[in-house]
Amino acid sequence: MENISAVVRHLRKELERAKTEIERYSAALAALGSSKLGGQRRTLSAAARRKISLAQKARWAKQNHQAAARPKRPVSAAARKKMAAAQRARWAKVKGSKKAA
């Protein structure tokens, strides 16, 4: 029975120590102040993400002594159709030569 009471005393002492440590952490957080967002994240627009991405790529290129990557140009729907038709023709040619062989 004496062993059990010693263990209980030890556990209570550890509990008090843990409580004081939690209070210290809470005081430190209060001193630093809480974030203004309250745990919520803001969403960026696609344009803002692209701008950040290009800036980061330029920084990496500068660090690695390379030319910065230029942004991709948009392709019109008509040009996309032409490219798709050309690709289908190339695949048809490859598949046709495999069947003949």
RODO-574897 format. One record per residue (C-alpha): x, y, z; residue number from 1; chain. Coordinates in nm, 3 decimals, always signed. Example, Ala and Ser with C-alpha at 12.3 -4.5 7.8 and 13.67 -1.06 7.14 Angstrom:
<nodes>
+---------+---------+---------+-----+--------+
:       u :       v :       w : num : cadena :
+---------+---------+---------+-----+--------+
:  +1.230 :  -0.450 :  +0.780 :   1 :      A :
:  +1.367 :  -0.106 :  +0.714 :   2 :      A :
+---------+---------+---------+-----+--------+
</nodes>
This chain:
<nodes>
+---------+---------+---------+-----+--------+
:       u :       v :       w : num : cadena :
+---------+---------+---------+-----+--------+
:  +0.000 :  +0.000 :  +0.000 :   1 :      A :
:  +0.289 :  +0.232 :  +0.072 :   2 :      A :
:  +0.419 :  +0.191 :  -0.285 :   3 :      A :
:  +0.087 :  +0.292 :  -0.436 :   4 :      A :
:  +0.064 :  +0.608 :  -0.225 :   5 :      A :
:  +0.419 :  +0.704 :  -0.331 :   6 :      A :
:  +0.327 :  +0.656 :  -0.696 :   7 :      A :
:  +0.012 :  +0.867 :  -0.651 :   8 :      A :
:  +0.215 :  +1.144 :  -0.484 :   9 :      A :
:  +0.466 :  +1.133 :  -0.767 :  10 :      A :
:  +0.191 :  +1.151 :  -1.031 :  11 :      A :
:  +0.027 :  +1.448 :  -0.855 :  12 :      A :
:  +0.362 :  +1.626 :  -0.843 :  13 :      A :
:  +0.411 :  +1.564 :  -1.218 :  14 :      A :
:  +0.059 :  +1.689 :  -1.286 :  15 :      A :
:  +0.131 :  +2.015 :  -1.102 :  16 :      A :
:  +0.457 :  +2.056 :  -1.294 :  17 :      A :
:  +0.275 :  +2.003 :  -1.624 :  18 :      A :
:  +0.008 :  +2.256 :  -1.528 :  19 :      A :
:  +0.268 :  +2.523 :  -1.449 :  20 :      A :
:  +0.443 :  +2.454 :  -1.779 :  21 :      A :
:  +0.113 :  +2.494 :  -1.967 :  22 :      A :
:  +0.056 :  +2.824 :  -1.789 :  23 :      A :
:  +0.402 :  +2.941 :  -1.897 :  24 :      A :
:  +0.330 :  +2.851 :  -2.260 :  25 :      A :
:  -0.007 :  +3.025 :  -2.244 :  26 :      A :
:  +0.156 :  +3.339 :  -2.104 :  27 :      A :
:  +0.419 :  +3.332 :  -2.380 :  28 :      A :
:  +0.151 :  +3.301 :  -2.648 :  29 :      A :
:  -0.048 :  +3.585 :  -2.494 :  30 :      A :
:  +0.264 :  +3.803 :  -2.491 :  31 :      A :
:  +0.328 :  +3.733 :  -2.858 :  32 :      A :
:  -0.032 :  +3.800 :  -2.952 :  33 :      A :
:  -0.260 :  +3.595 :  -3.168 :  34 :      A :
:  -0.270 :  +3.600 :  -3.546 :  35 :      A :
:  -0.519 :  +3.832 :  -3.712 :  36 :      A :
:  -0.655 :  +3.557 :  -3.936 :  37 :      A :
:  -0.770 :  +3.339 :  -3.651 :  38 :      A :
:  -0.656 :  +3.018 :  -3.815 :  39 :      A :
:  -0.829 :  +3.089 :  -4.146 :  40 :      A :
:  -0.632 :  +3.097 :  -4.467 :  41 :      A :
:  -0.688 :  +3.352 :  -4.737 :  42 :      A :
:  -0.731 :  +3.230 :  -5.091 :  43 :      A :
:  -0.531 :  +3.385 :  -5.369 :  44 :      A :
:  -0.665 :  +3.458 :  -5.711 :  45 :      A :
:  -0.524 :  +3.268 :  -6.008 :  46 :      A :
:  -0.354 :  +3.585 :  -6.128 :  47 :      A :
:  -0.186 :  +3.639 :  -5.791 :  48 :      A :
:  -0.065 :  +3.277 :  -5.777 :  49 :      A :
:  +0.073 :  +3.310 :  -6.130 :  50 :      A :
:  +0.250 :  +3.634 :  -6.041 :  51 :      A :
:  +0.408 :  +3.474 :  -5.733 :  52 :      A :
:  +0.506 :  +3.167 :  -5.936 :  53 :      A :
:  +0.677 :  +3.373 :  -6.205 :  54 :      A :
:  +0.862 :  +3.578 :  -5.944 :  55 :      A :
:  +0.987 :  +3.261 :  -5.773 :  56 :      A :
:  +1.097 :  +3.111 :  -6.105 :  57 :      A :
:  +1.287 :  +3.430 :  -6.182 :  58 :      A :
:  +1.461 :  +3.411 :  -5.843 :  59 :      A :
:  +1.562 :  +3.048 :  -5.906 :  60 :      A :
:  +1.686 :  +3.133 :  -6.255 :  61 :      A :
:  +1.893 :  +3.420 :  -6.116 :  62 :      A :
:  +2.040 :  +3.193 :  -5.849 :  63 :      A :
:  +2.123 :  +2.919 :  -6.102 :  64 :      A :
:  +2.253 :  +3.167 :  -6.362 :  65 :      A :
:  +1.987 :  +3.078 :  -6.616 :  66 :      A :
:  +1.745 :  +3.284 :  -6.818 :  67 :      A :
:  +1.410 :  +3.334 :  -6.650 :  68 :      A :
:  +1.126 :  +3.120 :  -6.779 :  69 :      A :
:  +0.888 :  +3.319 :  -6.991 :  70 :      A :
:  +0.517 :  +3.282 :  -6.930 :  71 :      A :
:  +0.331 :  +3.052 :  -7.167 :  72 :      A :
:  +0.128 :  +3.223 :  -7.434 :  73 :      A :
:  -0.237 :  +3.131 :  -7.468 :  74 :      A :
:  -0.336 :  +2.928 :  -7.775 :  75 :      A :
:  -0.654 :  +3.006 :  -7.963 :  76 :      A :
:  -0.924 :  +2.743 :  -8.006 :  77 :      A :
:  -0.864 :  +2.730 :  -8.382 :  78 :      A :
:  -0.491 :  +2.672 :  -8.338 :  79 :      A :
:  -0.563 :  +2.404 :  -8.076 :  80 :      A :
:  -0.792 :  +2.224 :  -8.324 :  81 :      A :
:  -0.521 :  +2.237 :  -8.593 :  82 :      A :
:  -0.264 :  +2.094 :  -8.352 :  83 :      A :
:  -0.503 :  +1.816 :  -8.245 :  84 :      A :
:  -0.578 :  +1.725 :  -8.607 :  85 :      A :
:  -0.207 :  +1.717 :  -8.691 :  86 :      A :
:  -0.138 :  +1.494 :  -8.390 :  87 :      A :
:  -0.419 :  +1.257 :  -8.489 :  88 :      A :
:  -0.273 :  +1.238 :  -8.840 :  89 :      A :
:  +0.073 :  +1.156 :  -8.700 :  90 :      A :
:  -0.071 :  +0.880 :  -8.480 :  91 :      A :
:  -0.275 :  +0.740 :  -8.770 :  92 :      A :
:  +0.043 :  +0.726 :  -8.977 :  93 :      A :
:  +0.233 :  +0.545 :  -8.698 :  94 :      A :
:  -0.051 :  +0.300 :  -8.635 :  95 :      A :
:  -0.094 :  +0.240 :  -9.009 :  96 :      A :
:  +0.272 :  +0.150 :  -9.048 :  97 :      A :
:  +0.250 :  -0.094 :  -8.755 :  98 :      A :
:  -0.051 :  -0.273 :  -8.908 :  99 :      A :
:  +0.125 :  -0.306 :  -9.243 : 100 :      A :
:  +0.431 :  -0.460 :  -9.080 : 101 :      A :
+---------+---------+---------+-----+--------+
</nodes>
